[in-house]
Amino acid sequence: MDEEKLLGRAVRRLWQGFSDLPPHSQTVAEDRIAAVLTEVSDRMRDNFPYHHPLYAGQMLKPPHPVARLAYALAMHLNPNNHALDGGRASSAMEKEAVANIAGMIGWREYLGHLTGGGTLANLEALWVAGKLRPGAKIMASAQAHYTHARISEVLGLDFAAIPVDERARMDLKALRLMLERGAGGTVVATLGTTAAGAVDPLPDLLDMRREYGFRLHVDAAYGGYYLLADNLSTEASRAFACLVEADSIVIDPHKHGLQPYGCGCILFRDPSAGRFYRHDSPYTYFSSDDLHLGEISLECSRAGAAAVALWATQRLLPMERGSEFARNLECCRKAALTLYDRLHGDPRYLTLFPPELDIVLWAPRAASASAISELSRDYFKRAAAHNLHLALADLPAGLLQVYWQDVDFDRPTVTCLRSCLMKPEHLEWIDRIWEILDGIAR
């Protein structure tokens, strides 16, 4: 596919829409720009090749070509989705794109918008939670993203980390003990933890919400799109099916939504949450009376190009069960299960629980936690030398002891290897990945 040709054609069509304006001169030093771009290209080679299936480390999923092209096209106008005056078309496209995400969950009435990423989206969710439950505690699992504790500190909210069970999910008994002490404010359920890919038991948390009356926020920044996959475990499928009952939800299109950074999404089930955002700033709204995205967002200036890219991707790849988009997610999970089965069946490796989504945690077998950690770091370096890029994760010994009963846990944490198989192409590359791992182990 000739992306340069496609973009050039689209740019020419874009400028035709402004052909009635009088011409104006714009000095462009093409030779100087070309020299700088050559330098940029050379500098950018110093990067992990996360576009390739041999990159199987962090959550780095390449944007879809249509997202790259639509983003680049929109940048010729550089719209600002803070106000309709800054980006009329891109603001309308954002509303449509967000409505598609809400519709995927099952919401028709909601309040939502895009953000610069999952961190800011979660900040808005906890900010509203603090407004609704002043002084109440925020509770998330010990494997939830670290930003929840940091955000709570920024907002002046009390935070408690709830221990996890043997599958890295929130421990319901520990949560109940906390709630019995009258700490019920907001519980953050994570559908797809960033370290282990664990899915918190959302159906059980909804039962507890009916009992204790806390607010339930779901951080599905990484895992949210797996709602569409048909090859999840029964427990995970039940959890995603309950997303519709959450009070607020965060999903990151720049993860499994095939978008460039940064593109997060915050959704509130109750549209009246918008009352906390309202402000009077007439100098940014000089020609529009409709609802502005800036009136329901803590951010001000936001790249309209992000909305355009998301809208274009959804137009090309509808978010429906059985669709190409959903089948690609299913390939990612199948790739993770395939790698897990090979590791689990090989005595040279140690594994934990089977992957819930597309993250696999594992380690080279050794007698002690220290030796395992050293070997994991060695594998990480040696795999990279063969162009296989993995990730390292420090996990608490308490999470591993139930699986690795013969290991001497001489340290409180163990450095393990982590493979995030977020590309559907990973399924076709498992044999090559295994060949490299087998060679290192030999």
N, C-alpha and C positions, 0 to 999 in steps of 0.2 A: 504494500500500500504506500502510495506516494503522499505522505502527510503534507509536505511542502506545497504540492500542487493543489490539494484539497483546500488548504488554508488560503492560498493565494486567490483561488476562485471565490471563496466565501468573503474574503476581505474586499474584493472588487465589488461584489454585490452589496456589501454593507455600505460602502461609500457612495454607491448609486442612490441610496436613500437620502443623501444630503447634496445631491447634484444641483438643487435649486439655489444654493447659497453662492454668493459671489466668490470668485477665486481669491486665495490669499497665498502669499509666498511663505515657504518654510525651508530654511537652509538645513540640509542634511549632508554631513560629511561622510559619504558612504565608505571611502577608503579608510578613514580613521575608525569608523564603527566596525568595519570588517576586521581591522587589526585587533581591536579590543575583544570582539567575539571569538577570534582565534585563540587569544590568550585565555578567555573564559573557558572555552572548550578544553584546552590543555589542563587548566586548573581543576575542572570538574571530573577529570579522569581519576583523581584521587578520591574515590568514593567506593562504597560497597556496591556490587552489581545487583541491587535488589530487584531489578527487572527480570533477572534470570532465575530459572527453577533451582539452580544450585545455591541460590541464597535461601536458606531455610532457618534464619535466626530470629530477628526481631519482627515486630508487626509492621512490615514495610511491603505494602501491596501496590504494584505500579498502577497509576491511573489508566483507565481505558483510553484508547486513542481518541474517541469522540469527546471525552472530557478534556483531554489536553488541547484538542483543536478548538473546542468551544470556549475554553478559558482564554486561549491566545487570541481568538477572534474578539471576545468581549473586551480584552485589554486595549484594543484599538480605541475604545471609548472610555475605558476605565470607570465604569459606573460605580456609584456609592449607594449601597442599599440602606443607609441610615435614614434617608427620606426619599419620597417619591420624586422630588425635584432633582435628586442626584442620580436616580436610576429608575425611570418609570418602567421600562420593559423588564429589566433584571429584577425589580421588586415584584412585579406580577409573576415572573417565572419562579421566584423564591416561594411565593405563596402557593403556587401550584405544586412545586416540588415537595414542600413540607406537607401539603395535603395528601400527596401520594404516600409519604412515610406514615402519616397518621392513619390513612386508609389501610395500609398494610397491617397495622396493629389492630384495626377495627374501630377507630374513633372517627366520628363524623363531626362532633362538636369538641373543640379543643382550643388551646392557645399555644402557638409555637412559632419558632423561627430558627434560622441557621445561626451558628456562632463560629468563632475562630477555631474551635476544637472542643473536645470532650471536657477538658478542665474547666473552661468558661461555662459550658453548658451545665455541668454539675454545680458550679458556683451559683448559677442562677436558680437551680432547683433548691439548693440548701438555703439560699437567700430568702426565697419565698417561704420555705419551710420555717425559717426563723421568724418571719413576719407572722405566720399563722400560729406558731407555737413558741412565743417568746420565752427564752430561758430554758426550753426543753432540750434534752440531750439528743445528739446525732449518734446513731449506732450503725456500724458497718463491720463486716467480718475482718479478721486479721489479714486475710488475703485480698481484701478489696484494694483498689488503687490508692496509693499513698496520698493522693491529692485530697481525699475526703477529710483526712485529719488536718491537712494544711489549710484547706478551705474553711473548715470549722474554726480554726485558730484565727484566720483573717476576719471572719464574720463575728468573732467573739462568742461562738457557740461551744458548749461543752461537747466533747467527743469521747466515745468509748469504742475500743476495738473488741469485737466478740470473737472468742476462740473458734477454730474450725474443727470439723470432724476429719475422719481418715481420708476423705476425698476432697479435702480443701474447701468444703462448703461451710457456710455459717452453721455453727453448732446450736441447734434449737433449744437444747436444755440450758446452755449458757445464756442464751438470749432471754429465756423465760425467767431465769434468776435475776437478770438485770431489770426486766420489766416488773417483776414482783416487788422490787424496791421503789417502784413508782417513777421509773426513769423514762417512761414512754413519751417520746417526742416524734422523731422520725427514724425509721429503719431504712437503711440503704441495702437493697438486694442487688447482687451483681450477677448478671447473666453473661458469664464469660470473663473470669478473672484474668488479668494480664499475665500473671506468672504461670498459672496452671491450666487456664481455660475452664475452671470449675463453674458450675451453674448452681447458684443457691436455690434451695427448695421453695420456690415462689408459692405453690399451692398451700404449703404448710404455713408460710408467713402470712398469707391472706386469712387463713383460719385464725391465727394469733391476732391479726389486726382486728378482726371482729370481736375478739375477746378483750383486747386491751385498748383499742381505739387509737393506736399510733398512726402516723402518716407513713405511707410506703412509697419510697422513691426507688426506681429501678435504674441502675447504671448498666445499660446494655450497649455502651460505647463500642466495645469490641464485638460482642456476640449478637447484637440485635437482629441483623439480617438473617440469622439462622432460623428465625421464625418461619421462613419459607422452605427450609430443607425437609425432605421426607425420610432421611436416613439417620435421624437422631435416636438416642436411647429413649425408652418410654418415659423415664423420669424427666429428661431434658425437654422432650416434646410437651409434656404436661406443664412444665415451667413456662415455656414460651407461649403456650396457649393461654396462660393467665396474664400475659402482659396487658391485656385490655383492661384489667381491673386495677392497675397501678394508679397512684395519684400523679406521678410525674415520671417521665422516661427520658433518658439520654441515649442517642444513637449517633455514631460517628460515620458519616458517609465517606470520610477519607480513610476508613479502614476497609471493610468489606463492600462499601458502596462505590468503590472504583474511582474515587475523587482525588484531586491534588490536595495537598495541605494548604490552608487549614479549612476544614469543613465539618463542624459538629452540628447537632440538632437537639434542641430542648423542646419537650412537649409537656403541657399540663392538661390533665383531663378536664379540669374546671376552668372555663375561659375567664371567669371572674378574677383569676390571678392577675389579670392585666391591670387591675386597679393599683397594684403596687408600683407599676412602672410609669404611670402617667406623669407628664411634666409639661411645662409651658416654655417653649423655646421658639418663638415666632421667626427668628432670623434664619432658621433652617427650613422653615415650612412656608416660604413666601408665596407659593402659588398652588398649594394642594390642600384640600380640606379632608380627604379620605384618611383612613387609618394608616399611619406610617409604621413601618417595621421598627423604626427608632423609638416608637412609643411603647413597644413591648420587648425591649432589649436593654441590657445594661451597657452593651457596647454602643459606641457612636459610629464612626466611620467603619464600614465593612465592605469588603470586596464584592461587588455585584457579580464579578466574573465567577466566583464560587457557585453562586446560584445558577448562572447560565450553564456552567459545566454540569452541575447535578441535573438540571432540567433536561439537557440534551441526552445525558446517559439514561435517564429514566424513559425518555422518548424512544431510544433505541432498544433498551432492555427493560421491558416492563417488570415490575416487582410482583410477580405472581407465582404461586405454586406450580410446578411443572414447567416453568419457563426456562429459557436459556440461562438467565440470571440465577435461578434457583438450582438448576442442574450443576452449574459451576461451583456453587457452595457445597453441594453434595460430593463433588469430586474432591474438594479440599478435605472434607471429613473422611472420605474413603482413603485418601492418601495417608492421613494421620493414623487411621486404624491399621492400615497395611504396614506402615513403619513400626507401629507399636507391636504388632503381632510378631514381626521378625526379631525385634529387640527382646521381646518377652520370651521367645522360644530359643534364644541363644544364651548359653551359660556364661558368656563373657560379659554380659550386660546386666544391669539392675534396672528394673522398671517400677513404676508406681501403679496407679489406677489407669484404666483405659481412657483415652481422650474423650471428653464430652463434645468438643468441637474440633479444632484442628491443631491444637498444641500438644506436643508429646514431651514429657519429662523423663529423663533417663540418665544413666551414668555407667562408666566402666566399672566392672566388679573389682572390689578390693576388700581387705580385711577391716579397715578402719575408715572413719569419716574423713580423717586427714588425708589418707592415701587416696580415697575416692576423689576428694577435692583436687588434689595435685594431678591425678590422672585426667580429670575432666578438663582442667586448664591445658594440659598437654594435648588432649584430643582436639580441643578448640583451635589451637595453633596449627597442629598438623593437618587438620581438615582444611583450614584456610589455605594452606600451602598447596592443596589439591583443588582449590577454587570452590570448596564446599564450605559455606559460611553458616555456622551454628551460633547459638547464644548460650550464655552462662546464667544460671539462676541460683542464688543462695537460698536454700530452703531450711526451715527449722527441723531439728532432729526429731521433735515430737511428731511431725507429719510423716516421717520416713520409717520410724521404728517398727510400725505394724507391718510394713512390707519387707524390710531388710533386717530380719531378726538375728541374722548371724553377724551383723556388722558391729564393731566396737565404736560406739558414738563417743569419741574422745574430744569432741568439740560441739558446741550448741547448734551450729549450722553446717550444712554440707553444700559445697558447690557442685551443682549438677549441670548437665547439658539440656538445652531446651531447643526444640525444633518447632517452628511455627510454619505450617504448610498452608499458606494463605492463597496460593496460586493454584487454579485448577490443573495447570500443567505439571504440578508436583506429582500427580498420580502417575503420569507417564515416565517420570524421572526417578521413581523409587528404586528401580534396579540400579541405576547409576549411583545414586546416593548410597545405597547399601554396598555397592562394590568399593566405594572409597572408604566407608567405615570398616568394612571387612579387611581391607588392605592395611589400615592403621592398626587394627587389633592384632593382625598377624605379626 
